[in-house]
Amino acid sequence: MFKFIKQLTLSAILVFPLTSTGATDLADKPILTGNSVQGNVTLALSVEFPTALGSSYTGAYNNAIDYIGYFDNKKCYDYKGDTNVELRYFVPRAAAAVNHQCPVASAWSGNFLNYALTQTIDPLRKALTGGHRSVDTASLTVLEKAFASGQGGTVNTPSIAANANLYTPFTWTTVNLRIAGLGKKFRITNTGTLANAGTEIGTTAVATIPVAPPNANIYEFYARANVCVAGMLEDNCTQYGANYKPTGLIQKNSKKLNFAAFGYLNDPGRAPVTVDDNRNRRIDGGVLRAKMAPLGPLVANPGSADTLNPNPEWDANTGVFITNPDTAAATASGVPNSGVINYLNKFGLTSGSYKKYDPVSELYYTAIRYLKNQGNVPAYSSMAEYTAAERLTLIDGFPVINTWDDPITYSCQANFIIGVGDTNTHVDGNLPGSTTPGVPSAAMPALVAGDATVNARTATNRVGALQGLGAIGGYWSGTNNTRLMAGLAFDSHTVDMRPDLAGKQTVTTYWLDVLESGFVANSQYFLATKFGGFDVPTGFDPYLGPTVALPVATWDKNGDGDPDTYYRANNPAAMITGLDKAFADILSKLSGSSNTFAVASPSVITGSMSFATSYKADTWTGNVVGNTVTFAGDIPVETVAWN
């Protein structure tokens, strides 16, 4: 059924006389295999500081909207104090909110807290993993919003213009809040200046909130939510023993999908030392933060029973995340954390800052190199020119993996890239075939310049021609960014990435566009998903075929004008819906097939048949095809007898 690279052959080569008859009980799983081959999902996290720090909701609070975040928008909350700073958080009340309102003493509306505290990276973390857990024990889970550095100023100051006393424990009818630059905290006031420090609530076991404070007073709280409390479960809580944990798409699909994570060296930028000090403006490429691996406690092995994962990312009995599942990678980088889930949930936390200037096409190229088994580009991960203190910021508490493995284990494996980022990217043209590397110029790494597997400029110009845009393989905007990732996505989706393996290995690209500046027509993400995610017609020639538009049915099945693998993620509900659709589509593409037959010699083949099978692993459905075999000289000829 599959031809496996690891010398695993599940192809059943059957040769029967035509006279053979009989009844056979059919299994409810493909013959000889109890599990499908896992798909490979590579996360490409193009997270510059606006993507992490932006407020998910703009404008004044609107009670008619169900705001999504770490809090349950149908609950009311109390604030719990403690002498231990890590144990100061919001606790849900047993009583539900009425129309999002909590007009009872010291109660907060979960809907309002979501509106005020949700940063743009939080919904992604919630959807994929259940969220970042600042406290994670068998019986207690506390989610914490993303760390808010001071990058980008203090612009995200949500406000509520009326009836604030119905959503907060204060008697004020209007409130203003600030989270920017406050790390894990937020400030709230009526008329006070939010740039000034306030009074922290909950420094003792009793979190007393003044009943009628002066309007100018400022109060500080930690932006944390106690979740999965018995009797008050949220809709993403999964049971582990007697307790529950918030889970996401990664946990849900851990036996069907492997995951890897790419990001940037966490370069927050600094004052230039020279006029053309490239180090201070950007670092080329991306870095591997977590190798491709199964993440769950059990590993699904095609052709055999499940086995225990020696390096799981959560405990099977408690659901608690394991801090350092890849100890070898962590030790090599001198860090205490590792793993896909931990990196996704915690990047920016150790350094207290985020990437400045995002070379997204180069990040995407790095992920493609990984799938092609081409190896790391040392220049992308080198920190030789930086001080020891600066390196700690660049590493950000997680491995920078320089020695890569081969992520493709089976020749029939399906490969996917899921990315997130905004279109305002920077100087990302140091790629094979490119003549627009960016300003200030940095020498193109020799491994990149010598990569003959793809010409990013040629591929992107081809995308431009098919899209009716002309040659688009150069600079795109004033930040010297490019749309070269669109060409890379097109090439890797239509051309065999791994001629060293049996069959044809390609990758499908999904992208969540956070729309920092609104929707941009024909952006790098729009084109990368359209030309990196369409249904490739039989006989399609990516470079020599006619220059005609892709049939709409191959890339926009629902007719909304967006590629099927492109998601506008400018609000949490849209982001979560987009991810749900992406994973559903990925699972639909997981399939295995065989198309082989064998004969002993021409003298015994007359009157015999060969058989081929195909199936879809997500639904365990498929076909068995019977072919009569004749010979033209020594060449076998198959004719379908039944299907």
N, C-alpha and C positions, 0 to 999 in steps of 0.2 A: 504494500500500500504506500509505503514511503521508501525512498532511497536515502538512507541516513549517512552522513559523513562519518560518524563514529562506528563504521562497520556494522551498523544495525540494519538488517534487511527484513522488512515486513512485507515485501511483495510476495504474494502467493502465486506462484507460477504453476498453473494448472493446465494439464493436457488430458482431455477426456475424449473417448470415442463418441460419436454422435448418438450411438445407441444407448448411452448411459442415461438412466432415469431414476427417479426416487424422490421422496419427500425429505426435506431438510429443515430442521428448526433453525430459524434465523436469529442471530444475536441482536441485542438492542444497542450494541456498540460495534464499531468496525472490527472485523475479524483480526485476531491476534494482537489487538491493542486496546488497553483500557483507558488510555489518555491520549489527547491530541498533542501535537507539537506546540509548545508555547510560542506565542508571538513575541517579538522584541519591540519594546517601546522605549525610545530614547527621548528623555525630556531635555529640551533646549531652552534654558531659562535666561532670556535676554532681559534681565531685570536691572535697569538703571534706576536711580533713586526716585524719579517721579512715579514709576510703576509700583514701587514698594510703599511710597509715602503718601501718594495722593489719597484724597478722601473719596470713598466709594459713592458718596451721595453729595450732590451739590444743591444749592438753594436752601430755603428755609424748610424746616420740618413740616411734613404733610401727613396728618394722621390717617388719611385715606389710603396711604401706601403701606404695604407689608414690607418693612425693611428686613433684609436678610443679613445675618452675621453670626457671631458666636453665641449670641443670646437668643432665647426663644421669644419671638415677637408676640406670643400669646401669654406670656408669664409676667408676673411682677417679681421684683428682686429686692432683697435687703443687702446692705454692705456689711461684711464681716471683718472685724478688726482682729489684730493679733500682734504680739511683741515680735514675732518672726515676720519679717517683711514679705516673705514668699507666701504667707498664709493670709494675706489681705485680698479679698476678692468678693464678687457679688454672688449671692446665694439665692436660688429661686424660692419663692413662696409657694405654699400649697395652693393658694387661691389663684385662679387665673385672672388675667387682665380682662377688663370689660371694654371693648372697643379700643384696645391698646392703652387704656387709662388705668391708673392705680391711685385713686384719690383716698389713700389710707396713709397713716402715719409712717414716715421714713421709707416709703416704697418707691421704687424706680420702675418705669416701663421698659420691658425688654425691647420693644419696638424702637423706643427713643434711644436706648443705649446702642442698638445696632446702627441707627442713623448717625449718631454722634461719634462712634469709636471705630467703625470699620474702615480699615485702610485697603487699598486696592489689591494687595497681595493676599489678604486674609481669606476672601472667598475661594481663591485657588487652593489654598492650603486646606480649607474646610472640605472642598469637593473631592480632593485627591486623597487626603489622609484622615480627615475628621478635624484637623486643626492643630496648631502648635500648643503642646501641653507644657505649661510651666510647672505643674505638679502632676505627677503620673505614678500613682501607686495602685495596688490591686483594688482598693476601695475608694480612692479619691482621684478625680480628674478635674483640673482647672485649666481652661484655655486662656491664652494671653494673646492680645493683638500684636502685630508686627512692631518691632522696635522703631520708634520715631526719632530719627536723627534730626539735626538742625539743617540738613541740606535742603535747599530750595526755599528757605525762609519760613515764615509762620503763617502761610496762607490758609491752611485748612482749619478754620474756626467755625464749626457748625453753630447754628443758632436756632432758637425757637421763639417765634415772635409773639405767641399768645398762649395762654392756658398752660404755662410750664408747670404750674403747681399740680396739674393732673398727670404729669409724666415724670416728675422728680419729687423728692421729699421736701423741697423748698417751697416756701410760700410765695416766692417771686412768680410773677405772671410771665416774665420774659427772662431768658437766660442766654449766655454766650459761653462757648467752650473752646478750648484749645488742646490739641494733642501734639502738634508739630514741635519738634525739638525737646519733647518731654520724656523720651524713652518709652517706659512702660506705663506712664501716668497720663492723666488728663486733668485739666483745671476747669472749674465752672464758677461763674459769677453772674451777677445781675448787671452792674454798671462798672465793676472794677477793671483795672488794666491787666490783661492776661499775660503781659510780659513780666509782671511782677510775681514773685513766689507767693504761694498761698499757704493756708493751714492744712497740713495733712490730716485726714480723718482716718481713724482706726489704728493708731499707734499702740493702743492697748486692746485688751480683749473686748471692750465695749466700744463700738463705733458710734459715738454720739454725734448726731447732726443737729445743729442749732435749729430751734423751731422757727424763730423769726430773726435771722441774721441781718445785719446792716447790708444795704444794697451793694456797697463797694467791696464787701468781703469776698475773698477768693478761697476756694477749697480744692484740695487735691485728693484724687483717688487713683487706685491702680485699675487698669482696664483689663480685668480678668473675670471669667465666668465659670462658676462651678456647674458642670454639666453631667448628664446621665445619672441623676439622683434617683434612687428607687422611688417609684410612684409618680415621678415627674419627668419621664424620659422624653428626650427629643427624638425626632423621627430618624436620626442617623445613629442611634445607639444600638450596639450589638452586644449580646450577652456573652460573658466569659465567666464560667462558674456561677457564683452568686451575684456577681456585679456586672456592670455594663461599661462599654467604652465607645466614644464617638469614632466612627470609621468612615472611610471614603472609598473611592473607586479602586484605589490600589489594593486595599485589603479584600474588597469584594471580588476582584479578578486575579488574585495572587497565584492561583493554580493554572490560569490560562495565559498569563502574560509575565514576561520578565521585564525588568526596568533597569535603565541606566540614567545618570544625570550629568549634564554638562552645564557649566556656568562660566563666569568670567573670574579672573583674578580680581579681587575686590579693590579696585583702584579708585579711590574717591577723588583723585586729583589733588594737585598741590601747586604752589606758586612756581613758575618756571625759573630754572637756574640760568638758562641761556635763552636767547630769542627763539631758537628752534630746538628746544629740549623736548623731544618726542615722548620721553618717559612720563612727563608731567601732563600730557594731554590724552594719551590713550595707550593701551597695551594691545597689540594685535591678538586676534584669535580667541579661542575659548580653551577651557581646561576640563578634563574629565574629573568629576568630583566623586562619582560612584560607578563602579563597573557594572556591566550587564549581569543580572543575576535574578533568580527567583527570590522573592522577598518574604514569603509566608513561611509558617512553621513546617508545612509539608511541600514536597516537590513532586509534581506530577511527571512521571517517567513514561514516555511513549513506549508501549509494548510491555510494560510491567507495572507492578503496584506502586503506589505512592511511597516515598521514603521521607525520613526526617531531614529537614534542611539543617546542615551544620552551621549555617550563618544566617538565621532568621532575623528579621528586623522587628519582630514583636513576639512576646511570649504567648504560646498557644493556650495556656491556662488562664492568664490574667489579662491579656491584651495589652500589657504595658510595653511601650517602645523600648528596644534595646539600644543603649547609648552608643555602643561601639561594635557593631556586627562584623566589620571588616578590620580586625585588629592589625593585620599586616599593612594595609594601606595607611591606617592612622599612625602607626609607629614610624613608617617611612617618612611621613610629613611632620612628625612630632606634635600630633594633635590628639585630643581625647575623644573626638566624635568621628563617626563615619556613617555611611549608608545613604540610600536615596531619600528615604522619608525624613531622616534627621536633617539632611542638607536642605531639602525643600522647605522644611518648617523653621529652620534656625538660621539660614544665611542672613548676615547683617547683624546678628545678635552679639557675637563675640567682638567684632570690630566696632560696633555701634555706628556703622556707616554703610553706604551702598555704592555700587559702581557709578562712576561718572564717565560719560561717553561710551556708547554701546555699539561696537562694530558687529552688527548682527549677522551680516553675510559671512564674515569670518568665523563666527561662532557656529553657524549652520554648516559651513565647510568642515569644521573640526569634527562635528558629529558624523558627517558623511565619511570622513577619513576613518573614523572608528569602525563604521559598518563595512568599509572596504578593507579593513585590516591593514591599513597603511602605516600605522604607528603614529605616535605623538610627534608634534613639531616642537623641538626643544625651545625655540624662540618664543613660543606661545606661553610656556610655563616657567621660563627663566626669570629669576628674581635677583640675579647677580649684581645688578647695578643699584640695588636698594639697600637701605640700612636694615639692621636687625629689627628695629621697631616697625619700620614700614612693611617688612615681610610679614609680620604678625597680622597686620591689617589686610594685606593681600591674600593671605591664606584663609583668614576669617574663621579659624577654628576647625576647618575640614580638610581632608586630604586633597592634595594636588597630585594626581596620579600620572606619572611619566612613563611607566611601563605598562603597555596596554595588552590585554588579551584579545582573542578573536571572539566577538559577541555572537557570531552566527555559528551555531552548533550543528544544525541540521540543514540539509540542502533544500528542504521544503518549507523552511521557516518564513513567516511573513514579518516584514519589518516596517516600523512606523516611527515618525518623529512628531512629537507634540511640543509646540513652542508657545511661548507667551512673550509679549513685548509691545512697545509702542513704535509707531512709524518714524518718530524723530530720532533716527540713529545717526552714527558718526563714522567717518573715515574708515570704511570697511572694504576697501578695494584691493588689498594685498592678496590676490587670489590667482590661480593658474590662468594665464592668458590675458589677465587684466593689464591695461595700460594706464589706469587711473588709481594708483595706490592710496592716495589721500595726501593731505597736507596737515602737519609737516610730514615730509616723506620719511619713511622707514624702509630700510632695505628689505626686500621681499625674501623671506627665508628660502634657502636653497631647496629644501624639500618641497616647498610650495611651488616655486618656479619650475622645478623639474617634474612636477606631477603631470604625466601625459595621459592620465585616465579621463580628464575632462578639461575643456577650455571654457572657463566661466563666461568670458565675454562673448564667445561664439554662441554658446547655449542661450545666453540672455538676449542676444540680438535675435535669435531664432524665436524666442518667446515673444519679443516685440513685434516681429513680422507676423506671427500667427494671431496676435492680438490687434493688429492694425496700428501699432504705435511706431513702427520703424525701428531703427537701431537704438536700443536702450541700455547697451552694455557699458556705458560710461557713468560719470557723475550724475546724480539725480537732483541734488539740492545744494543749498549754500553750506551745509555742514559736511560736504564732500562725502555723503553717503551714496550708496549704490542700490540697484535692484538685482545684484548678481546672485543673491540667494534664489531668485526665481528661476534663473537658468540652471543653477545647481539642482534645484528640486525637480525641474523638468527632465534633466539628463538622468538623474538617479531613479526617476520613476519610469522611464521608458527604455533605458539602456541597461544591460546586464552589468551590475556593479562588481560581480565576483566571477569572472570567467574561470577562476581556479576551482569553482565548485560546480557540481552537476546542476542542470536546470538553469533558470534565470532568476537572479536575485535583484529585487528592486525595493524601493521604499516609498511609502505614501506619507505625505506631509499634512499635518493638521496645525492650525495656528489660532491662538486667541489674541486678537488685536484689542488692546485696552483703550484705544481711541483717545489718547491723551489730548489730541487737538481735533477730535471729531473724525468722521470717516474720510479717508483719502482715496479717491478713485485710482485704480491701477497701481496701488501701492505694492511694495515688495511682498507684503503678506498676501494680498489679494491674488497676485500673479503666482506666487509660490504655491499656494493651495490649489488654484485653478489648474495650473500646469504640472503640479506635483501630486494631484489627487484625483484627476479625472479617470474615467474608465477607458483604458487604452484599447482602441478597436483592433481587431485582428488584422495583422499586416501593416499596422501603423509604422511609418518610418519617421523618426523624430527630426531628422535633418535633411533628408532627400525627398520627402513627400511633398505634395502640393502645399503652397502657402495659403491655406484656407482656414477660416475660423473653426475651432472645435465645435462639433455638434452640441447644442445646448443640453441635450439629454445625457451627455457624458460627464457634465460637471455641475449642472444646476437642476437636479431632478424635481425640486419643489417649486421652481420658477420664481424664486424671490430675488434673483439677480446676483446673489452671492454664491461663490463656489461652495460645494457641499461640505468641504473640510475647512472652511473659513468661518470663524465665529466672532461676532461683534461683542466684546466683553466689557462694555463701558458701564455695566451695572452688575451687581452680584448675581441677580436672578438669571441674566443673560449668560454670564460666565458659567454658572453651574449647569444651565440647560445645554450650553455648547459642549461642555465636557461630557455630559451624559450622552449626547449625540455622537461625539467622537468615539467614546468607548463602545457604544452600540455598533457603530460602523466598523470599528476595528475587529470586534468579535465576529461580525458577519463575514469578514475577510479571512478568518482563520480556517483554512481547509487543507486537506492533504489529498494527494492523488497518486495513482500509479498508472502507467501505460506501458507495461512490459510484457513480453511473452518469450517463451523459450521452446525450442524444439531440439530433439536429439539428432535427427538427420532427415534429409528429404525423403528417405525411404519409408519413414514411419509416420509422416505428417498427414498423409492423405486421409480425409474423413475425420480430422480432428479440429479442435477449436482452441482459441486462446481467450483469455479473460482479462479484463481491466476493470478497475474500480475507481470511484471518486466519491468523496464525501465532504460534508461541511461539519466541522467539529463542534460548532456552537449548538447545532440542532441535532447532530447525529443522524443526518439524512444524506442520501447519496444514490449513486447509480452503480449497477453491475452491467457491463457490456460484454456480450459474447460475440466473438469474431470467428468466422470460418477462415481457414488458412489454406491457401494454395501457393504454388511456386511458379515463378517465371524464371526458368533456369534454376539458379541457386538463390534467387531473391524471394523471400516470403512475401505474400500479398494478403492483407487482411480485408475481409468484407464483413460489415456489421450484420449479424444474423438476428440479434435481438438486443433490446436495451431496457 
